[in-house]
Amino acid sequence: MRRVLGCVSQGICLLSADALTQGLWAEFREKTDASDRVCGAVAERLGQEVQRICQESDRIQASGEVADWAKTLGKHRLEQCLRYYHLGSRQGRVDLHSTLSAMVYRYMTPPQGQTSYSARMALIEDFLQGFYVEALNALRRENQLTEYYQPRTLLELAEYMAFTERYGKRRIPLPRNRSQQLIVLRAQTFARQQPPELAFDITQVVEAGGETDDLRPAASHQRIREALLAQGEDPPDHTLRDRVIEQLMVYLKERDQADCADYFTLRLMDLSAQEIETLLNLTPRQRDYFQQRFRYHLSRFALSHHWQLVHEWLGAGLEANLGLTLQQWQQWQQTLTPQQVALLRLKQLAMDDGDRAKQLGLTTTQLQKQWTKLLAQAWEIRNL
């Protein structure tokens, strides 16, 4: 018999690991085309992960609601895994890569002052390739899989991608009651080209408490954490980043999106999804809705209302060919209409949109729509 998951102080068992695993297995069988064997193996691993978290988290054990936590954590992992499964192999990889890239972007300052968008993205690409390998090794280690294990089916790949996202978001305690996400610490080390011994010490920090989402400090690694904190200052574009945040908050509030502004504020604090749900009194579905609505407004902010500020922060302004390489810039212009090429040229001149619109025979609104479309195209090319 497996150990039961979550027992109250009187010894009454609230939810067994078997029951949790069976529930996950049934959901995978119903909602995927994976074989019974694969469904069972993935469900078993997710169930064991939830079990470890609930058993090792002091906060969960002290809550008196261990079974509820187990159900919530199990449901979150199920939904996350199914989301990547339904995205498919290619789009799932794109989505994961985009999520992780956004998490580490501001910490990736290339050496020799190369702060262009393309330079940062190249650095992020190199970093994430190593991080994907690290996450796979962590998946093997935490689930007692062989060193040769590789995801072979779509469901196993979805499990790995969902695990990689959670692994990157794990919070590592720092001095003065602070904490930081694991992937951010890795990114800071990578960007600053720390010596190998520091990266190894950080790995030890994770392995010392890495079996749970609720890590606790280990005194033997205090020196490393203090070094990380000292090195964790914001990159040189911090002031510009503050301006972007300030203007985005103003934009949201002017459009009666105070709830999105609250959500954004909590995101800036690097809070977990569950912490955001608790603070805003949201269900997971409601939080997903807020996230989608926030992304919509963020896109409009970045591609329309404050595009110059955002692109300046990204190092992707017009003077930098919107962040495209010279080859991408030239190939892209070959796909544009003469009017769009003229709009690109006019945007580089010191004149207002009203004058530009007259030269192109457009209304100001039509010109702005055309420009938003061009910015979106350049954004897509940058993120291919």
C-alpha positions as CSV (number, residue, x, y, z in Angstrom):
1,M,0.0,0.0,0.0
2,R,1.2,3.5,-0.8
3,R,1.4,6.0,1.9
4,V,-1.7,8.1,2.1
5,L,-1.6,11.8,1.2
6,G,-2.8,14.3,3.7
7,C,-4.0,13.0,7.1
8,V,-5.5,15.3,9.7
9,S,-4.0,15.2,13.2
10,Q,-6.7,12.6,14.3
11,G,-5.2,10.2,11.7
12,I,-8.2,10.3,9.4
13,C,-7.0,9.9,5.8
14,L,-8.3,12.6,3.5
15,L,-7.1,11.6,0.0
16,S,-4.9,8.7,-1.0
17,A,-2.2,8.8,-3.5
18,D,-3.9,5.9,-5.3
19,A,-7.2,7.9,-5.6
20,L,-5.4,10.9,-7.0
21,T,-3.4,8.9,-9.5
22,Q,-6.5,7.0,-10.6
23,G,-8.4,10.3,-11.1
24,L,-5.5,11.7,-13.2
25,W,-5.3,8.5,-15.2
26,A,-9.0,8.6,-16.0
27,E,-8.8,12.2,-17.2
28,F,-5.9,11.4,-19.4
29,R,-7.6,8.4,-20.9
30,E,-10.7,10.5,-21.6
31,K,-9.0,13.6,-23.0
32,T,-6.0,12.2,-24.9
33,D,-5.3,9.5,-27.4
34,A,-2.3,8.2,-25.4
35,S,-2.1,4.5,-24.5
36,D,-3.3,3.2,-21.1
37,R,0.4,2.5,-20.3
38,V,1.5,6.1,-21.0
39,C,-1.6,7.6,-19.3
40,G,-0.8,5.5,-16.2
41,A,2.9,6.4,-16.1
42,V,2.3,10.1,-16.4
43,A,-0.6,10.1,-13.9
44,E,1.7,8.1,-11.5
45,R,4.4,10.7,-11.7
46,L,2.1,13.7,-11.3
47,G,0.5,12.0,-8.3
48,Q,3.8,11.4,-6.7
49,E,4.9,15.0,-7.3
50,V,1.7,16.3,-5.6
51,Q,2.3,13.9,-2.7
52,R,5.8,15.1,-2.1
53,I,4.7,18.7,-2.2
54,C,1.9,18.2,0.3
55,Q,4.0,16.1,2.6
56,E,7.0,18.4,2.7
57,S,5.3,21.8,2.7
58,D,5.0,23.2,6.2
59,R,2.4,25.6,5.0
60,I,0.1,23.0,3.5
61,Q,0.5,20.7,6.5
62,A,-0.4,23.5,8.9
63,S,-3.4,24.5,6.8
64,G,-5.6,21.6,7.9
65,E,-6.7,21.3,4.3
66,V,-4.2,18.9,2.9
67,A,-6.8,17.1,0.7
68,D,-8.0,20.3,-0.8
69,W,-4.4,21.3,-1.6
70,A,-3.8,17.9,-3.2
71,K,-6.8,18.2,-5.4
72,T,-5.9,21.7,-6.4
73,L,-2.3,20.9,-7.2
74,G,-3.3,17.7,-9.0
75,K,-5.9,19.7,-11.1
76,H,-3.4,22.4,-11.9
77,R,-0.9,19.8,-13.2
78,L,-3.5,18.0,-15.1
79,E,-4.8,21.1,-16.9
80,Q,-1.2,22.4,-17.6
81,C,-0.3,19.0,-19.1
82,L,-3.4,18.8,-21.2
83,R,-2.9,22.4,-22.4
84,Y,0.5,21.5,-23.8
85,Y,-0.9,18.2,-25.2
86,H,-3.6,20.0,-27.1
87,L,-1.2,22.7,-28.4
88,G,0.8,19.9,-30.0
89,S,4.5,19.2,-30.3
90,R,5.4,22.3,-32.3
91,Q,3.1,25.0,-30.9
92,G,3.7,23.6,-27.4
93,R,7.4,24.2,-27.8
94,V,6.8,27.7,-29.1
95,D,4.5,28.5,-26.2
96,L,6.9,27.2,-23.6
97,H,9.9,29.0,-25.2
98,S,7.9,32.2,-25.3
99,T,6.9,31.9,-21.6
100,L,10.4,31.2,-20.4
101,S,11.9,33.9,-22.7
102,A,9.6,36.5,-21.2
103,M,10.6,35.5,-17.7
104,V,14.3,36.0,-18.3
105,Y,14.4,38.8,-20.9
106,R,15.1,41.7,-18.5
107,Y,18.0,39.8,-16.9
108,M,19.7,39.0,-20.1
109,T,22.1,41.9,-20.7
110,P,24.7,40.8,-23.3
111,P,28.4,41.6,-22.6
112,Q,30.2,44.6,-24.2
113,G,27.0,46.7,-23.9
114,Q,25.2,44.9,-26.8
115,T,21.6,45.7,-25.6
116,S,19.8,45.2,-28.9
117,Y,16.8,43.0,-29.1
118,S,18.5,40.5,-31.4
119,A,21.6,40.3,-29.1
120,R,19.4,39.6,-26.1
121,M,17.3,37.0,-27.9
122,A,20.5,35.2,-29.1
123,L,21.7,35.1,-25.5
124,I,18.3,33.8,-24.4
125,E,18.4,31.0,-27.0
126,D,21.8,29.8,-25.8
127,F,20.6,29.9,-22.1
128,L,17.3,28.1,-22.7
129,Q,19.0,25.2,-24.6
130,G,20.9,24.4,-21.5
131,F,17.9,25.0,-19.2
132,Y,15.8,22.5,-21.2
133,V,18.5,19.9,-20.6
134,E,18.6,20.8,-16.9
135,A,14.9,20.4,-16.6
136,L,14.9,17.0,-18.3
137,N,17.6,15.9,-15.8
138,A,15.4,17.2,-12.9
139,L,12.4,15.3,-14.3
140,R,14.4,12.1,-14.4
141,R,15.9,12.6,-11.0
142,E,12.7,13.5,-9.2
143,N,10.8,10.6,-10.7
144,Q,13.5,8.0,-10.4
145,L,13.7,7.6,-14.2
146,T,16.8,6.3,-15.9
147,E,19.4,8.7,-17.3
148,Y,18.4,7.6,-20.7
149,Y,14.7,8.4,-20.4
150,Q,13.3,10.7,-23.2
151,P,9.7,11.8,-23.8
152,R,8.6,9.6,-26.8
153,T,4.9,10.3,-27.0
154,L,2.9,13.5,-27.2
155,L,1.6,13.1,-23.7
156,E,5.1,12.5,-22.3
157,L,6.3,15.5,-24.2
158,A,3.4,17.6,-22.7
159,E,4.4,16.3,-19.3
160,Y,8.0,17.4,-19.8
161,M,7.0,20.9,-21.1
162,A,4.6,21.4,-18.2
163,F,7.3,20.2,-15.7
164,T,9.8,22.6,-17.3
165,E,7.5,25.6,-16.8
166,R,6.9,24.7,-13.2
167,Y,10.6,23.9,-12.6
168,G,11.6,27.4,-13.9
169,K,9.0,29.0,-11.6
170,R,10.1,27.4,-8.4
171,R,11.0,29.9,-5.8
172,I,14.3,29.9,-4.1
173,P,14.5,31.8,-0.7
174,L,16.9,34.7,-0.4
175,P,18.0,36.8,2.6
176,R,15.7,39.4,4.1
177,N,12.6,37.3,3.4
178,R,13.0,37.6,-0.3
179,S,12.7,34.9,-2.9
180,Q,13.3,34.5,-6.6
181,Q,12.3,32.1,-9.4
182,L,14.8,29.4,-10.2
183,I,15.0,30.3,-13.9
184,V,15.8,33.9,-13.0
185,L,18.7,32.9,-10.8
186,R,20.0,30.6,-13.6
187,A,19.6,33.4,-16.1
188,Q,21.5,35.9,-13.9
189,T,24.4,33.4,-13.5
190,F,24.4,32.7,-17.2
191,A,24.3,36.4,-18.3
192,R,27.1,37.3,-15.9
193,Q,29.2,34.4,-17.0
194,Q,29.8,33.2,-13.4
195,P,32.6,30.7,-12.8
196,P,31.4,27.0,-12.8
197,E,31.7,26.6,-9.0
198,L,28.9,29.2,-8.5
199,A,26.5,27.4,-10.9
200,F,27.3,24.2,-9.1
201,D,26.5,25.7,-5.7
202,I,23.1,27.0,-7.0
203,T,22.4,23.4,-8.1
204,Q,23.1,22.2,-4.6
205,V,20.6,24.8,-3.3
206,V,17.9,23.4,-5.5
207,E,18.7,19.8,-4.7
208,A,18.7,20.5,-1.0
209,G,15.1,21.4,-1.2
210,G,14.1,20.9,-4.8
211,E,11.5,18.2,-4.1
212,T,8.9,20.7,-3.3
213,D,7.4,24.0,-4.5
214,D,7.8,25.4,-1.0
215,L,11.5,25.5,-0.6
216,R,13.2,26.4,2.7
217,P,16.6,28.1,3.2
218,A,19.6,25.9,4.0
219,A,22.2,27.6,6.2
220,S,25.1,26.0,4.4
221,H,24.2,27.9,1.2
222,Q,23.7,31.3,2.8
223,R,26.9,32.7,1.3
224,I,25.8,31.8,-2.2
225,R,22.3,33.3,-1.8
226,E,23.9,36.6,-0.4
227,A,26.1,36.7,-3.5
228,L,23.1,36.2,-5.8
229,L,21.2,39.0,-4.0
230,A,24.2,41.3,-4.3
231,Q,24.4,40.5,-8.0
232,G,20.7,40.7,-8.6
233,E,20.5,44.4,-9.2
234,D,18.4,45.5,-12.2
235,P,20.1,45.9,-15.6
236,P,21.0,49.4,-16.9
237,D,17.6,49.8,-18.6
238,H,15.8,49.7,-15.3
239,T,14.7,53.3,-15.5
240,L,13.2,52.8,-18.9
241,R,11.5,49.6,-17.7
242,D,9.9,51.6,-14.9
243,R,8.6,54.1,-17.5
244,V,7.1,51.2,-19.4
245,I,5.4,49.9,-16.3
246,E,4.2,53.3,-15.2
247,Q,2.7,54.1,-18.6
248,L,1.1,50.6,-18.9
249,M,-0.6,51.1,-15.5
250,V,-1.9,54.5,-16.6
251,Y,-3.1,53.0,-19.8
252,L,-5.0,50.3,-18.0
253,K,-6.6,52.6,-15.5
254,E,-7.7,55.1,-18.1
255,R,-9.6,52.3,-19.8
256,D,-11.3,51.2,-16.6
257,Q,-9.1,48.1,-16.3
258,A,-8.2,48.5,-12.7
259,D,-8.6,44.7,-12.1
260,C,-6.1,44.1,-14.9
261,A,-3.8,46.6,-13.2
262,D,-4.1,44.7,-9.9
263,Y,-3.3,41.5,-11.7
264,F,-0.3,43.1,-13.4
265,T,1.0,44.4,-10.1
266,L,0.9,40.9,-8.6
267,R,2.7,39.5,-11.6
268,L,5.5,42.0,-11.1
269,M,5.9,40.6,-7.6
270,D,6.7,37.2,-9.1
271,L,3.8,35.6,-7.2
272,S,2.7,32.1,-8.1
273,A,-0.6,31.6,-9.8
274,Q,-2.2,30.2,-6.6
275,E,-1.0,33.2,-4.6
276,I,-2.6,35.5,-7.2
277,E,-5.8,33.6,-7.1
278,T,-5.9,33.8,-3.3
279,L,-5.1,37.5,-3.2
280,L,-7.7,38.5,-5.8
281,N,-10.2,35.9,-4.7
282,L,-10.3,34.2,-8.2
283,T,-10.9,30.7,-9.4
284,P,-8.2,29.3,-11.8
285,R,-10.6,29.9,-14.7
286,Q,-11.1,33.5,-13.7
287,R,-7.4,34.0,-13.4
288,D,-6.9,32.6,-16.9
289,Y,-9.5,35.0,-18.1
290,F,-7.7,37.9,-16.5
291,Q,-4.5,36.7,-18.0
292,Q,-6.0,36.6,-21.5
293,R,-7.6,40.0,-21.1
294,F,-4.3,41.5,-19.8
295,R,-2.4,40.1,-22.8
296,Y,-4.9,41.7,-25.1
297,H,-4.4,45.1,-23.5
298,L,-0.6,44.6,-23.3
299,S,-0.6,43.9,-27.1
300,R,-2.5,47.0,-27.8
301,F,-0.3,49.0,-25.6
302,A,2.9,47.7,-27.1
303,L,1.8,47.8,-30.8
304,S,-0.3,50.9,-30.8
305,H,-0.5,53.4,-28.0
306,H,3.0,53.4,-26.7
307,W,5.0,51.5,-29.3
308,Q,8.0,53.9,-29.3
309,L,8.5,53.5,-25.5
310,V,8.1,49.7,-25.6
311,H,10.4,49.3,-28.6
312,E,13.0,51.6,-27.1
313,W,13.0,49.4,-24.0
314,L,13.3,46.3,-26.2
315,G,16.2,47.8,-28.2
316,A,13.9,47.3,-31.3
317,G,13.2,50.9,-32.4
318,L,13.1,52.1,-36.0
319,E,16.8,53.0,-35.7
320,A,17.4,49.3,-35.0
321,N,15.2,48.1,-37.9
322,L,12.5,47.1,-35.4
323,G,14.8,44.6,-33.9
324,L,15.3,42.6,-37.1
325,T,18.6,41.5,-38.5
326,L,19.6,43.3,-41.8
327,Q,18.7,40.1,-43.7
328,Q,15.3,39.9,-42.0
329,W,14.7,43.6,-42.6
330,Q,15.5,43.4,-46.3
331,Q,13.5,40.3,-46.9
332,W,10.5,41.6,-45.0
333,Q,10.4,44.9,-47.0
334,Q,10.3,42.8,-50.2
335,T,6.9,41.4,-49.0
336,L,5.4,44.8,-48.3
337,T,3.3,47.0,-50.5
338,P,4.7,50.3,-51.8
339,Q,2.4,52.1,-49.5
340,Q,3.7,50.1,-46.5
341,V,7.3,50.8,-47.5
342,A,6.5,54.5,-47.8
343,L,5.0,54.4,-44.3
344,L,8.1,52.8,-42.9
345,R,10.2,55.6,-44.4
346,L,7.9,58.4,-43.2
347,K,7.9,57.0,-39.7
348,Q,11.6,57.6,-39.6
349,L,11.1,61.3,-40.4
350,A,10.3,64.0,-37.8
351,M,6.7,64.7,-38.6
352,D,3.3,63.9,-37.1
353,D,0.9,61.2,-38.2
354,G,-1.5,63.7,-39.7
355,D,1.1,64.9,-42.2
356,R,2.2,61.3,-42.9
357,A,-1.5,60.3,-43.6
358,K,-1.9,63.2,-46.1
359,Q,1.2,62.1,-48.0
360,L,-0.1,58.5,-48.2
361,G,-3.7,59.5,-49.0
362,L,-5.0,57.9,-45.8
363,T,-6.9,59.1,-42.8
364,T,-5.0,59.2,-39.5
365,T,-7.0,56.2,-38.2
366,Q,-6.1,54.2,-41.3
367,L,-2.5,55.1,-41.0
368,Q,-2.4,54.0,-37.4
369,K,-4.0,50.7,-38.2
370,Q,-1.5,50.1,-41.0
371,W,1.4,50.9,-38.6
372,T,0.0,48.6,-35.9
373,K,-0.2,45.8,-38.6
374,L,3.5,46.4,-39.6
375,L,4.7,46.4,-36.0
376,A,2.8,43.1,-35.4
377,Q,4.5,41.6,-38.5
378,A,7.9,42.6,-37.3
379,W,7.1,41.2,-33.8
380,E,6.2,37.9,-35.4
381,I,9.4,37.8,-37.4
382,R,11.6,38.6,-34.3
383,N,10.0,35.7,-32.5
384,L,10.2,33.0,-35.2
